[in-house]
Amino acid sequence: MTADDYPPISIRLQEQGTVAIKFTIGADGTVNECAVTTPSGKPRLDDAACTMVKKRWKYKPATQDGKPVAQATVANVVFQLK
């Protein structure tokens, strides 16, 4: 995560938190679906988590019978100011 991923208003308000998400990695390795499963309590951070994941995270896709397939997975996105 970079400073560009952190909502500017959240930086000014010193908002921090962890957002649990469930997302789908498409057959091309990009994240094409994302949903918050456990919110941080800060809606701006929750929205920013899925926005950042869809924009920046890339994967080697899962395969089935040698062909790339979509796969759902989960992660935590931590917003922490230093």
C-alpha positions as CSV (number, residue, x, y, z in Angstrom):
1,M,0.0,0.0,0.0
2,T,1.2,3.5,-0.8
3,A,0.1,6.9,0.4
4,D,-1.9,7.2,-2.8
5,D,-4.1,4.3,-1.7
6,Y,-5.0,6.1,1.6
7,P,-8.0,8.4,1.4
8,P,-6.7,12.0,1.9
9,I,-9.6,12.8,4.3
10,S,-8.7,9.7,6.3
11,I,-5.1,10.9,6.6
12,R,-6.2,14.3,7.9
13,L,-8.7,12.7,10.4
14,Q,-6.0,10.1,11.4
15,E,-8.3,7.2,10.6
16,Q,-6.8,3.8,10.8
17,G,-8.2,0.3,10.7
18,T,-8.3,-3.2,9.2
19,V,-10.7,-4.2,6.5
20,A,-11.4,-7.9,5.8
21,I,-12.3,-8.5,2.2
22,K,-13.3,-11.3,-0.1
23,F,-12.3,-11.0,-3.7
24,T,-12.2,-12.9,-6.9
25,I,-9.0,-13.4,-9.0
26,G,-10.0,-13.7,-12.6
27,A,-8.5,-16.1,-15.1
28,D,-6.3,-13.2,-16.3
29,G,-4.9,-12.6,-12.8
30,T,-6.7,-9.4,-12.1
31,V,-9.1,-8.8,-9.2
32,N,-12.5,-8.4,-10.7
33,E,-14.8,-8.6,-7.7
34,C,-14.4,-7.4,-4.2
35,A,-16.6,-7.1,-1.1
36,V,-16.0,-6.1,2.4
37,T,-16.7,-8.9,4.8
38,T,-15.7,-7.2,8.1
39,P,-15.7,-3.4,8.0
40,S,-13.1,-1.3,9.7
41,G,-15.7,1.0,11.2
42,K,-14.5,3.8,8.8
43,P,-16.5,3.7,5.6
44,R,-13.8,5.6,3.7
45,L,-11.3,3.0,4.5
46,D,-13.7,0.2,3.6
47,D,-14.3,1.7,0.1
48,A,-10.6,2.4,-0.4
49,A,-9.7,-1.2,0.3
50,C,-11.6,-2.6,-2.6
51,T,-10.7,0.2,-4.9
52,M,-7.0,-0.4,-4.2
53,V,-7.2,-4.1,-4.5
54,K,-8.9,-4.0,-7.9
55,K,-6.5,-1.4,-9.2
56,R,-3.2,-2.7,-7.9
57,W,-3.2,-6.4,-7.0
58,K,-2.2,-8.8,-9.7
59,Y,-1.8,-12.6,-9.4
60,K,-0.8,-15.7,-11.3
61,P,-4.2,-17.2,-11.8
62,A,-5.2,-20.6,-10.4
63,T,-5.4,-23.4,-12.9
64,Q,-7.6,-26.4,-13.5
65,D,-6.6,-29.0,-16.0
66,G,-3.9,-26.7,-17.1
67,K,-6.2,-23.8,-17.9
68,P,-6.5,-20.5,-15.9
69,V,-9.6,-20.2,-13.8
70,A,-11.2,-17.7,-11.5
71,Q,-10.8,-18.2,-7.8
72,A,-12.2,-16.5,-4.7
73,T,-10.0,-15.7,-1.7
74,V,-9.9,-13.5,1.4
75,A,-7.4,-11.0,2.8
76,N,-7.1,-8.2,5.3
77,V,-6.2,-4.7,4.2
78,V,-4.5,-2.7,7.0
79,F,-4.6,1.1,6.9
80,Q,-2.0,2.4,9.4
81,L,-0.5,5.8,9.6
82,K,3.2,6.1,10.4
